[in-house]
């Protein structure tokens, strides 16, 4: 869905650094650099560690959830 709006999903790219000048966000990974006006972080339980070095203290508690799929005829 994000691709419809011009976004890119960069899967399996460990983040080395995140910088922002207030208007542009630059993300450096082991595979390259990305620049954008906004950033969606989907790091799950690793988000606090990822964001702490840029000064964001994200209160996050990890809990175990179960998903039970069902199929309708």
C-alpha angles and dihedrals in degrees: 000000000000090000089065088066095046096266128139130217112218104193124191095009111132110220116237099178144357121201132176132186091192095266105044129039118209119197120192118200133171088265100047149295130298128194125195144149091243138019133208113203116203098174095130113195090002094060097094092053092045095049099039094078090059093051101261115130104199113190104217131162119194118219134173116251129184127218119202113193121207132187127219122210 
